[in-house]
Amino acid sequence: MIESRAIISDGQGNYELKTVQVGQPKAGEVLVKLMASGICHTDWDSIQNWNKNFIVGHEGAGVVEAVGDNVSKVAVGDKVILNWAIPCGECFQCGEGNLHICENNSPVCGCGLEGHAHAEASTENSAPIERSFHLGTMSEYTIIKQAAVVKIDQDIPFASASIVGCGVMTGWGSVVNAAKLEAGASAAIIGCGGVGLNVIQAAKLSGAAKIIAVDISEERIEQAKKFGATHGIIAQADDKDFIKVREQVKALTSGRGADYAFECTAIPALGSAPLALVRNAGTAVQVSGIEQRIDFDCELFEWDKTYINPLYGMCNPDRDFPRLLNLYANGQLKLDELVTKTYTLETLAEGFDDLLNGRIAKGVVLLNQEG
């Protein structure tokens, strides 16, 4: 057994740094020494609402420390990115190519811990403890299925690599895999935090002619322009139905509205906002994963508008992660610039405070660092 410091939450709003015991990988499993873990709004939401004990964190990168039998995907010493939507490769959805919504392994499709890396891999006081999204990346070590890792062949800091496995993939994939944005199109992006900036990057890489960033913060608008936005609109708090924003978007798009609009705020009240910004027969994308019940004005769907709610950018990790890493290596995708600030397990509270108050695009917890 390996002693591993980890952030453990009770799912009722509390968390603390404790020491857990991590076992050895079984057949098909990989022991990863984690070097970095991204801080995501989902981590905060899980701490508040899951109502059970678990190790926090679902964005991570590290080094393979040991492998179980029948592991061929990676070897000891390989650098890897972790993927939380773990495909089984055998169910109906995997057969359809929808690896991100695997019927057997997806942690957001109602499955339990059984079927993933074995439950006793991490224990506290000899009792098995669950890992967030079957990863638990805010821990110095974790055991996961080999399907949950993708080898890193490029030269990239672990902090930058760690955020690929959720925030970057969700934003980029929503544009490329889900919306299939066409070159020359116009796109409006609502919310210019970490996910929104990756939507903007993907729109630019896809050849969008106009990329309109929408946010309540002028500072975030200016940052969005550094990531590829061509125009910026400051939204007003009293413009609840986006009437003023819609008029500004129309003025920039020949009076019609944008070809595509992406909601990246996770604010339920803005769930219908992308429909207000797209032209007739345009595509509205709800990127942020709003799960609350919201009411829609059906007039927003007129005429022939499409509204989609993709999960995790429709991620195929073995296809998409190497593409993202190659774009980074070629200087086309900004990842280092997304990491605004780094933290330690001891200073995680500061990281959450910065995240919740909009001070950072992306924060990362560094683990197993020497010195």
Sequence and secondary structure as in RCSB ss.txt:
>XXXX:A:sequence
MIESRAIISDGQGNYELKTVQVGQPKAGEVLVKLMASGICHTDWDSIQNWNKNFIVGHEGAGVVEAVGDNVSKVA
VGDKVILNWAIPCGECFQCGEGNLHICENNSPVCGCGLEGHAHAEASTENSAPIERSFHLGTMSEYTIIKQAAVV
KIDQDIPFASASIVGCGVMTGWGSVVNAAKLEAGASAAIIGCGGVGLNVIQAAKLSGAAKIIAVDISEERIEQAK
KFGATHGIIAQADDKDFIKVREQVKALTSGRGADYAFECTAIPALGSAPLALVRNAGTAVQVSGIEQRIDFDCEL
FEWDKTYINPLYGMCNPDRDFPRLLNLYANGQLKLDELVTKTYTLETLAEGFDDLLNGRIAKGVVLLNQEG
>XXXX:A:secstr
 EEEEEEEE SSS EEEEEEEE    TTEEEEEEEEEEE HHHHHHHHH  S EE    EEEEEEEE TT  S  
TT EEEE SS   SSSHHHHTT GGG TTT TTTT  STTSS GGGEEETTEE EEGGGT  SBSEEEEEGGGEE
E  S   HHHHHGGGTHHHHHHHIIIIII   TT EEEEE  SHHHHHHHHHHHHTT SEEEEEES HHHHHHHH
HTT SEEEE  TT TT HHHHHHHHHHTTTT EEEEEE S  GGGTTHHHHHEEEEEEEEE S   S     GGG
GTTT EEE  SGGG  HHHHHHHHHHHHHTT S  GGGEEEEE GGGHHHHHHHHHTT  SEEEEE S   
